[in-house]
Amino acid sequence: MIAKISAAGLASVLALTLTTGAAFAQKTDLTLGLQLEPPNLDPTSSAAGAIDQVVYSNIFEGLTRFGPDGSINPGLAKSWDISDDGLTYTFHLVEGAKFHDGTDFEATDVKFSLDRARADDSTNAQKPLFAGIASVDVVDPATVKVTLSAPDGAFPFKMAWGDAVIVAPESIDGIANTPVGTGAFKFSKWVQGDSVTMVKNPDYWGTPAELDSATIKFISDPTAAFAAVMAGDVDAFGAFPAPENLPQFEADPRFKVLIGSTEGETILAMNNGRPPFDNKLVREAVAHAINRQEIIDGAMFGYGTPIGTFFAPHNPDYVDLTGLSEYDPEKAKALLEEAGVTLPLRVKMTLPPPSYARRGGEIVAAELRAVGIEAQIENVEWSQWLETTFKGAHDYDLTIISHTEPMDIGIYANPEYYFQYNNPDFQKLMADLNLTTDAAKRSEMLKQAQTILAEDYVSGFMFELPMQTVANAKIEGLWVNQPTQAADLTAVHWVD
């Protein structure tokens, strides 16, 4: 017997088939949760890292760009040549690139962007990145020559910062609210207080985005962030603000938890400029008195990467030097005895507001007390910490802080910095590094610099601030580490 079906029934079957097929079609949109909403969308005039989280690489691009491992890769400059004297960088630009408004990307845009960033009236939050530029000259539409006042081997690194993205004069007036870049996504809309939406750039010059659209939703409250992920209101959440909830996500097969590192070296800073921490033996004793894992467990719910020097573990040039300052309270006691200090040694530990500092400070104080160092805790607000510890007279003995700027090991070369570390050999190494352009030589010098700091026990190096991302288990391509403050979605896609 042959079954018969009416036209209406056939239509219903077809509709069901189409609906079912659509349900299993690969998703091409994504909603990403972030905690902080940017004040505007112009990365070239504000210090807010929340701006870069939205626009870096997605909407705006620079001559170079950070890779997910912290490496410096070609961006709008496909290659560059460096003169023998290290003073001239000739950038060879990608061809065929266009801004989202349809205007061509050319060398004149690079000149406009760099001259604007270094101008006397520039509002760029990172003007020092451009301070060494003497001139910017257009050679031809695809070539630009940047001449420096002194050699700077870190110049390609500086050009990868979000503050150095390339903008166009035709669209600069509206950049704060309607950004126009060259990236794989085009700005669509900003619902202030809620979200920013981007759509795929169909004319992108490079590898196109796999998503057709991406919405970044701002949820400041940790409890609300947890609820949004659990309900599927967001597909992923970067820098998830409630680490105590991560085990629940790890146990749920619907989700994946990505634990990486940021550029945030979290340290027990010691004032090298005044007793007792002008004595290397005392500094070494402190380094052996603190238990990194205990601090990570107690202050960070177990999330964080131990470090033994001032360098991000995800960086290709990182050296694991944790063995030089392993937890050994008996050795710490012996070093204090060798230093000839009177016990108990009384010092002041000044703590700013972040929970890693306040929670970590209580643990560190207990660990120091066990070896004969009495650290009196002084909790202060940010403004007071900045004025009395970081600036001014550097009135502190110990403090806990996370330094989040990319690859900022050079701060130890400044004896006026709040560490008050004055090592001429380290200062010369950093000066030589600035003059070195050869990548292999720079790598060796950075490794040497890390070793000097570790062996001099300049600070108590504790852990790299973690990057914690919760995502739908079917999402691939999210950055695990955060070498710069960015939520780069250009390689993100869904898998079956």
C-alpha positions, 0 to 999 in steps of 0.5 A: 500500500502506498501512503498518500500525503496532502499538499498541506502535509507535504509542506509541513514535512518540508518545513520541519526538514528545513527547520531541523537542518537549520538547527544543526547548521553551524553557528556563525554568530557569537556573544562574548561577555566582558566585565568592563564597558569602554568609555569610548571606542578610540584606542588612540586617545584613552588609557582604558584597556577596555577599549582594546578588549573590544577593538584590537585586531577586530576593528583596528590594526597596526603595522604589527600585531601581538600573537597569542603567545606574545610574539610580534607578527606582521600586521598592516606591514607585511615586512620591514627592513632595518638600516645598518645604523638601526635608525630607519625602519622601512615598512612594506605595507599590505596592498589592496587593504581598505578601511571599512568606509571603502577608502584605500589604506595607504602609506599616507594613513600610516604617516597621518596616524604616527604623526598624530600620535606623536604631535605636541597636542596628542591625547594618546595615552602612550605617547612614549611609544612614539617619542623616538620617532624623528620623521615619517616619510611616504616613499610610495603608496605601499612603503613608509619610512620611519626614522628614529632619533636613536636606535630602538630594537623594540620599535616593532613591539611598540607598533603592536600596541593598541595605541599605535593602530592605523586610522584614516583622516577621512573617518577620524572625527567619529572614531570614538563612537563609530570606529572605522578600521581595516580589521576583519570585523566592521563596527555595527552598533554600540548600545551603551550600557549593554553591548557592542556588535561587529559584523564580518568585513567582506572585503578584508585584505587578510584571512577573513573572520569565520564568524558573520557577527560578534556581539560583546556584552558588558556584565560587571557583576560577577554573579550576573556573569555566572548566570549569563554563562549558565543560561547561554545568554553569552557563549563565552566570557573573557577574564571571568570575574568569579574564579570560585565558580570555575570548578562548576564549569569545569565539571559541566560538559557544556563548557570549557575553561581556558586558563592562561596568563596575562602580562600581569607579573604579580610580585612582592615588591621590596624597597631596594633603596632602604634597609633592610632590603638594600641587603641582598641576603635579606631579599633572598631570605624573603624570596625563600620564605614565601610559598608561591603555591600557597599564595596562588591557592589562597589568594587566587583559588588555585589559578595563576602561573608561578614565576621566578622572574619578571617575565610572562611565561607565555612569552617565547623568551621566558626562562623558568627561574623558579628554582632559584627562589624555591620555598625553603624557610630553613634557608631563609632563616640561615640567610637572615642570620648571615645578614646579621639582622636582629630578629624579629625583623619589623617591616611595613607591608603596604597593600593596595585594594585588589583582592590578590594583594589583600588576600595574598598579603595575609598569607605572605605575612604569616609566611614571613612571620615563620622565619622571623620577619614581622610584616605589619600590614597597612591597607591603603586605597589606590590613590594613597598607594600611588602617591606614597608607595609608587610615587613621592618618597616611596614610603614602604618596605614591602608591597604586593602589586601586579604589573600588567603592561606588556614586556615591561622588564625595563622598569628595573633599569630605572633607579628612580622607580619605586623598587629603587633598584640601582644596578649599572650592569642591568641598566647597561644591558637594557640600554644595549637591548634598545640598540639591538635589532637582531631578533636572536641577540635580543632574545639572549639579552632578555634571557640574561636580564631575567636571570640578573633579576632572579639572582639579585632577588630584586623582588619576590616573584610570585605568579603571573595573573591568570587569564580565565575564560569560560566558553561553550565547549564547541567554540574554538580559536579564543586566546588562552593567554592575553599578551595584550588587553584584547579579545581577538575574535578573528580566528574564533569559530564553532565546531560540531 
